[in-house]
Amino acid sequence: MLQSENVPLKQAAGKTASLLAQAAFTAATGGVGAAVSEAAKQLALEKALEFASKHKDLVAALILLPLIFVFLLVFSVSAVFSPVLTPEKGFVGGTPTPYAAEVPPGLMQVFLAAQREFGVAWNVLAAIACIESSFGKNMGPSSAGAVGFMQFMPTTWSGAKNPLARDDPKSPSWDTSPNRIAEYGGYGTDADGDGTADPFNPWDAVFAAARLLKANGYDSDVRRALWHYNHSEAYVNAVMAKAFSYSAEMLPNSVAKALPVPKEYFVISSGYGYREDPFRGGVEFHEGADIAAPEGTPVFSVDAGRVEFVGWDGGYGLCVVVDHGGYKTKYAHLHEKSVFVGETVTAGHPVGSVGSSGRSTGPHLHFGVYVNGRWVDPEAVLVPAD
């Protein structure tokens, strides 16, 4: 039985070997042109096919192995120059964790100021500073010639064609004139307003790093922006791990433009986080904020976006989900819907009305905010940052 089952496989292997032999012969003689007569070509082809028939496995292996090698080589090169990174849209950092205590207190204001200016997470900037210079303890030059608090290459800081910039590990040089740096397209920044763009000055260096990340697409893909900073996927993973040790919160880098219900009803009755399960008792994690309001109260999209989902979602009942680009919002337990999938909405556009559908103890809106695959505290989106 086993022997008979292998017959089709052997036949397929023989056919494959024959085709490969013909392909190899064509490739080998294709450039010879008229120097090889038709008769000679035919004889050689017959011999090649005869050999292929007797040595199917060997021919296939001899031809396939180089092909496999070429494939692996191409894949490796493409992986180096175009790494496969899971996209994460831009975000800002939230409340510091105890691990953030390693960030020098005097520097926290710098990272937060850069976050406010560019929408780049303070904890990501702090992670880069820690990894690159140990918060200013090792400011180079590095073996590649990078210098300063955030380890900039002099030409990146000053502009690629700036005559004052040189990426020489033994003798690097860079420009400090904000006007000349701007003229040559560099990222060096005079953030503290002292007239000098100094890569060794934390204010200037952190703001310049935030500018660079922003220019490299931080808003649409954080991980790829970080990859351009160092051209290493391992580096990206190290920065992200360090960043989330400083703050586990990933918040949208923009805030809501409208409230989800009329202002007079905007009172959060049950917030984000752990709470007592109102049905089974015990502790559960609440992935949003509940806003108690009378049935039929209008529910609004908090920002401009595109409606991604409208329908029933288990215990959440009738739901609407809106994708705002950098984050998504969920409106659950609705009584009625007033939008359709694919519809474009603006901030304040009605999406439905308050209800008690699904697993609910009474009329209310469950409002959730989703960022890069994580539920986050909605209050951070609804209340503008100071």
Secondary structure, DSSP 4 states (H G I P E B T S, - for coil): -HHHHHHHHHHHHHHHHHHHHHHHHHHHHTTTGGGS-HHHHHHHHHHHHHHHHH-HHHHHHHHHHHHHHHHHHHHHHHHHHS--------EEE-SPPGGGGGS-HHHHHHHHHHHHHH---HHHHHHHHHHHHTTTT-----TT--BTTTTB-HHHHH-TT-TT-B--SSS-B----HHHHHHTT-----TT-SS---TTSHHHHHHHHHHHHHHTTTTT-HHHHHHHHHS-HHHHHHHHHHHHHH---EEESS--SS-SS-GGG--EEE-SEEEE-TTT-SEEEE-SEEEE--TT-EEE-SSSEEEEEEEE-GGG-EEEEEE-SS-EEEEEEEEEE---TT-EE-TT-EEEEEB--SS-SSSEEEEEEEETTEEE-THHHHS---
